[in-house]
């Protein structure tokens, strides 16, 4: 079927879905079984299904791109497979052998490759998901698991594209804490963030930045991305202390930044320090990283009823340089000396 949109500029994010999806089941007797690509359609669950009551669910976010010479590419998909397995173990679900995970991605994406948009800043978003479906009431792990992958052609995550966004700093509610599940991609993490996100949007901001759960003063992450603070030629980002998702794009930026001659420091960042540095100009840029946003410049922080502008709400040269370098690798326009790009086939 031809994609049901006429203007890729109106794609948005996560609004359209392809004709087919991949599904696979698991139980203790058969292991992973019944793998198939099938028509995209609603699932039927028992009202007592585990994931509906106890949030036994994890997922990943990935993208597929088309290069100028017609190759279908993905960015570090093996790392997503490993992170999903890490999430699954934390939520008492079975790991998926990496070869099965990768074959499922390849088979489904190539089956639906006509859906991959090829305009600038577009891609095919890939959502692998694992849920507990055994019906029961009682707090315990499900013995029946469903794994599925759905695909969505997307444009930029933010409607304004690669332009600085405004972020609301939340100082009351918390997203996660060390020892919890903030360092995995569990659906409950995002459910817990919804109220703060709505409050931020009411005030005119695109995202929420979370502070630590204990003291409410150290920066952790933004709802859809890890964060970096730029001090001239130095990048500072919060350490992975057990409450922050280990972003694959975050890791790529750290590697690339070092190779491009920037200093990278992972350390706790006091929100008061960051805001003071924004006011006096010491903080020269700020940006976020994630699969959905890739790299997103940040131009404004709002904290305790006060606005703090960063770099006059303009895209900084470091942010731009890192964005260009990363996107060129993802779309196959630049040499991939890191071996990050995985080729699925041809259009």
C-alpha positions in Angstrom: 0.0 0.0 0.0 1.2 3.5 -0.7 1.8 5.6 2.4 -1.3 7.6 3.3 0.3 11.0 3.4 0.9 13.4 0.5 3.2 15.9 2.1 6.2 14.6 4.1 6.3 18.0 5.7 3.1 17.1 7.5 4.3 13.7 8.7 4.7 14.7 12.3 6.0 12.0 14.7 4.2 8.7 15.3 1.0 9.6 13.5 1.1 7.0 10.7 1.9 3.3 10.8 2.8 0.8 8.1 0.6 -2.0 6.8 2.5 -4.8 8.5 4.1 -5.6 11.8 6.3 -8.3 13.3 5.0 -10.5 16.2 6.6 -13.3 18.2 5.4 -15.2 21.3 7.1 -16.7 24.3 6.2 -19.1 27.0 8.3 -21.3 29.3 7.5 -24.5 27.4 8.2 -23.4 23.9 10.6 -20.4 24.3 10.3 -17.9 21.5 8.0 -19.2 18.8 5.4 -18.3 16.2 7.5 -15.6 14.5 5.7 -13.9 11.7 5.1 -10.7 9.8 1.4 -10.0 9.8 -1.1 -7.2 8.9 -1.0 -4.3 11.3 -4.1 -4.6 13.4 -5.3 -4.3 17.0 -4.4 -7.0 19.5 -7.0 -8.7 21.7 -6.0 -9.1 25.3 -7.6 -10.6 28.3 -8.7 -7.9 30.7 -6.5 -9.4 33.4 -3.4 -9.4 31.2 -0.3 -8.7 33.4 0.9 -5.6 31.5 -2.4 -3.8 32.0 -2.2 -4.1 35.8 1.5 -4.3 36.6 3.2 -2.5 33.7 5.4 -5.3 32.8 6.5 -3.7 29.5 9.7 -2.5 27.8 10.4 -1.1 24.4 13.1 0.4 22.2 13.3 3.3 19.7 15.2 3.0 16.5 15.3 4.5 13.0 15.8 3.4 9.4 17.2 5.7 6.8 17.7 5.7 3.0 21.1 6.9 1.7 21.6 8.9 -1.4 22.6 5.7 -3.3 19.5 3.8 -2.2 20.8 1.8 0.7 18.5 1.1 3.7 20.5 1.9 6.9 20.1 1.7 10.6 22.2 3.3 13.4 23.7 0.9 15.9 20.7 -1.5 16.0 22.8 -4.1 17.8 23.1 -1.7 20.7 19.3 -1.4 20.9 19.0 -5.1 21.0 21.4 -5.3 23.9 19.7 -2.5 25.8 16.3 -4.1 25.2 17.6 -7.4 26.7 18.9 -5.4 29.7 15.5 -3.8 30.1 13.8 -7.2 29.8 16.0 -8.8 32.5 15.2 -5.9 34.9 11.4 -6.4 34.3 11.6 -10.3 34.6 11.1 -11.0 30.9 13.1 -13.3 28.7 16.0 -12.0 26.6 15.8 -12.2 22.8 18.7 -13.7 21.0 20.4 -10.9 19.1 20.3 -12.8 15.8 16.5 -13.2 16.1 16.1 -9.6 17.0 18.2 -8.4 14.0 16.5 -10.7 11.5 13.1 -9.5 12.7 14.1 -5.9 12.1 15.6 -6.5 8.7 12.7 -8.7 7.4 10.0 -6.2 8.5 11.7 -3.0 7.4 12.6 -4.4 4.0 9.1 -5.7 3.7 7.8 -2.2 4.3 10.7 -0.2 2.7 8.3 1.8 0.5 7.2 3.6 3.6 10.6 5.0 4.4 10.4 8.8 3.6 13.4 10.3 1.9 12.9 14.0 2.4 15.4 15.9 4.6 15.0 15.2 8.4 12.7 12.2 7.8 13.1 8.5 8.6 11.2 5.4 9.5 10.8 5.1 13.2 11.0 1.5 14.6 9.3 0.6 17.8 10.2 -2.9 19.2 8.0 -3.7 22.3 7.8 -6.6 24.8 4.8 -7.0 27.1 3.6 -9.6 29.6 0.2 -10.9 28.5 -0.6 -13.8 30.9 -4.0 -13.1 32.5 -4.0 -13.0 36.4 -4.4 -10.7 39.3 -1.4 -10.9 41.7 2.0 -9.3 41.6 4.3 -11.7 39.8 6.0 -11.9 36.4 4.0 -13.0 33.4 4.9 -16.4 32.0 3.6 -15.5 28.6 5.2 -12.7 26.6 4.5 -11.0 23.4 7.2 -9.2 21.4 6.2 -7.1 18.4 7.7 -4.4 16.1 5.7 -1.6 14.5 7.0 1.0 12.1 6.1 4.7 11.6 7.3 7.2 8.9 8.3 10.3 10.8 9.5 13.9 10.4 11.3 15.9 13.0 10.3 15.1 16.6 9.7 18.7 17.4 7.5 20.6 15.0 10.0 23.4 14.7 12.7 21.0 13.5 16.3 21.8 14.3 15.7 24.9 16.3 16.3 25.7 20.0 13.5 24.5 22.3 12.4 25.7 25.7 12.6 23.3 28.7 10.7 23.5 31.9 12.8 22.3 34.9 10.6 20.2 37.3 11.6 20.7 41.0 8.8 18.8 42.7 7.8 15.6 40.9 10.5 13.0 40.1 10.9 10.6 37.3 13.2 8.0 38.8 15.9 7.3 41.4 18.9 5.0 41.7 17.8 1.5 42.2 14.6 2.1 40.3 14.0 1.5 36.6 15.0 4.9 35.2 18.0 3.4 33.4 15.9 1.1 31.3 13.2 1.8 28.7 10.1 0.8 30.7 6.8 2.2 29.8 6.1 3.2 33.4 8.9 5.7 33.3 7.1 7.6 30.6 3.7 7.3 32.3 5.2 8.9 35.4 6.4 11.8 33.3 3.1 12.7 31.7 1.7 15.1 34.3 4.8 17.2 34.4 4.9 17.2 30.6 1.3 18.5 30.4 2.2 21.3 32.9 5.2 22.2 30.8 3.2 22.4 27.6 0.6 24.6 29.3 3.4 27.0 30.1 4.6 26.9 26.5 7.6 24.6 26.8 8.4 21.6 24.7 10.0 19.3 27.3 10.6 18.7 31.0 14.0 18.4 32.6 14.2 16.2 35.7 16.3 16.7 38.8 17.5 14.0 41.1 15.0 12.4 43.5 16.9 12.9 46.7 18.0 16.6 46.7 16.1 18.0 43.7 19.2 19.9 42.6 21.2 17.8 40.2 20.2 17.6 36.5 19.3 14.1 35.3 17.7 14.0 31.9 14.9 15.4 29.7 11.8 13.4 29.0 12.9 12.3 25.5 16.6 12.9 25.6 19.9 13.0 27.5 21.4 16.5 28.1 24.7 18.2 27.4 26.0 21.5 28.6 28.6 23.2 26.5 31.3 25.4 28.0 33.3 26.7 25.0 35.1 23.5 23.7 34.0 21.4 26.7 30.9 19.2 27.0 29.5 18.3 30.4 26.8 15.7 30.9 25.4 13.9 33.9 26.9 10.5 34.7 25.0 7.3 34.3 24.2 6.7 38.0 21.4 4.3 37.8 18.5 6.7 37.2 19.4 8.0 33.7 18.8 6.0 30.5 22.1 5.1 28.8 21.3 6.7 25.5 22.9 5.3 22.4 22.9 8.7 20.7 24.5 10.1 24.0 27.3 7.5 23.7 27.8 8.3 20.0 28.1 12.1 20.8 30.6 11.5 23.5 32.7 9.4 21.2 32.5 11.8 18.3 33.0 14.9 20.4 36.3 13.5 21.8 37.5 12.7 18.2 36.5 16.2 17.0 38.8 17.8 19.7 36.2 18.6 22.4 36.8 17.7 26.0 33.9 15.6 27.5 33.3 15.5 31.2 30.7 13.2 32.9 29.9 14.7 36.3 26.9 15.8 38.5 25.5 19.1 37.4 23.9 21.4 40.0 20.9 23.2 38.4 21.8 26.4 40.2 25.3 26.2 38.7 24.0 25.7 35.2 21.5 28.6 35.5 24.1 30.9 37.0 26.5 30.0 34.1 23.7 30.6 31.6 23.1 34.1 33.1 26.8 35.1 33.0 27.5 33.6 29.6 29.9 30.9 30.8 27.4 28.3 29.6 27.7 28.8 25.8 25.3 26.1 24.5 23.0 23.3 25.6 21.6 20.4 23.6 19.8 17.1 24.1 20.4 13.7 22.4 18.1 10.8 21.6 17.0 8.5 18.8 13.8 10.5 18.2 15.3 14.0 18.4 18.9 13.0 17.3 20.4 16.3 18.6 18.2 19.1 19.7 19.5 22.5 20.6 18.1 24.1 23.8 17.7 27.8 24.0 15.8 28.4 27.2 15.4 26.9 30.7 12.5 27.9 32.9 13.0 27.3 36.6 11.0 28.6 39.6 9.1 31.1 37.5 12.2 32.6 35.8 13.5 32.2 32.3 17.2 31.6 31.5 18.3 32.1 27.9 21.2 30.1 26.5 23.2 31.4 23.6 20.5 34.0 22.8 18.2 31.1 21.9 20.3 30.4 18.8 21.9 27.1 17.6 25.5 27.0 18.8 28.4 26.1 16.6 29.3 23.0 18.6 25.8 21.7 18.6 25.6 22.3 14.8 28.9 20.6 14.1 28.0 17.5 16.2 24.5 17.3 14.6 25.9 17.6 11.0 28.6 15.0 11.7 26.2 12.5 13.3 23.4 12.9 10.7 25.9 12.5 7.8 26.9 9.2 9.3 23.3 8.0 9.9 22.3 8.8 6.3 25.4 7.3 4.8 26.8 10.6 3.5 30.0 10.4 5.5 32.6 7.7 6.3 31.5 5.5 9.1 34.8 4.8 10.8 33.0 3.7 14.0 31.2 0.9 12.3 27.9 2.2 13.6 25.8 1.9 10.4 24.1 -1.4 9.6 22.9 -1.9 6.1 19.7 -3.8 5.6 19.5 -3.9 1.8 18.6 -1.7 -1.1 15.4 0.2 -2.0 
